[in-house]
Amino acid sequence: MRAHTVILGAGATIAAIPKGDKYGRESSVMNGLIKKLHLEDILSKVELKTASDNLEDIYSELYLRPECKEVLSILEQRLYDYFSSLQLPDEPTVYDLLILSLTKKDVIATFNWDPLLLQAYVRCHDLTNNLPHILCLHGNVAMGYCKEHKEYGSTDAICPVCHKFLSPTKLLYPVADKDYEKDDYIKGCWEATEWVIENSYMLTIFGYSAPSSDKKAVSLLKKSWGDLEKRNLEEVSVIDIIDEDAMLEKWSELIYTHHYRYTNDFYNSYLGMFPRRTCETIFATFQLNVWADNQKGFKPGMSWDEVKDKISPLIKEEHETPEGKNYSLYYSAI
Ligand SMILES: [Zn+2]
């Protein structure tokens, strides 16, 4: 069975911590940034031409003004520190469930800088090591990298080859013309993401608004998915809070007529309804006419014990499946 690739944007982090992080801090600073990062004092020294309080607008302007170099580096440091400080609440979040809804053949490619997805990965790893790969397309405050051996993992991990601590990865800041080639780690993530999208059976876009400063990113994603005519049996899903018409317009080059699912929340997505068997279930439903029971998946407000009860039969089945064979149709309604 081919891969399920999930692309994450800021909306996914908001869905993961709707009431803020463990200490009530909000996840998104894209709007109202100056206040949230206490930048009033620093920015009072420069006269911003933009009236916007959106990070991308402010950053792009400072970046283009050489005299603002110092302010820009303070802004970068504050952003880095702010995102580094975020912590997952103790109870299971949508990020935990997202990670547990996929297996090692799958990939989560995220545009987010916050450490929450990686924190979720670390605690889900206590339940199973059959987990998806995580690629950080704009860098991440919790991701470390060994340039020499191309190994990556959380910043507190060591490189398995040279046994040195992994160095923090750089963040790719929001300027219109982003250079995806310059940083070794980010370049590698893009190459891997393009390859895996090309070879995926399912693609889900979760909370990614494709902002105008990400034009290049969006065209890379569309190019990797390739010719829609050849993708007519595959499935694209979008989890977002924008309305369906706006979504269809935005992702028109990715979506083939009726072969898509659109939902406002994770629990109604294929990932939430058919965790750990999304590709198997969708293949069986659309190609083999085997109907699926969509009531066996994750539910909002589940405790860790309930999550474990939900996934343990699936994990057991995975252990019993010979390497290279497909997992059984766990969600079959028959
Ligand atoms: Zn190394």
Boltz pocket constraint, residues with backbone or C-beta under 6 A from the ligand:
constraints:
  - pocket:
      binder: B
      contacts: [[A, 146], [A, 147], [A, 148], [A, 149], [A, 150], [A, 151], [A, 159], [A, 160], [A, 161], [A, 162], [A, 163], [A, 164]]
      max_distance: 6.0
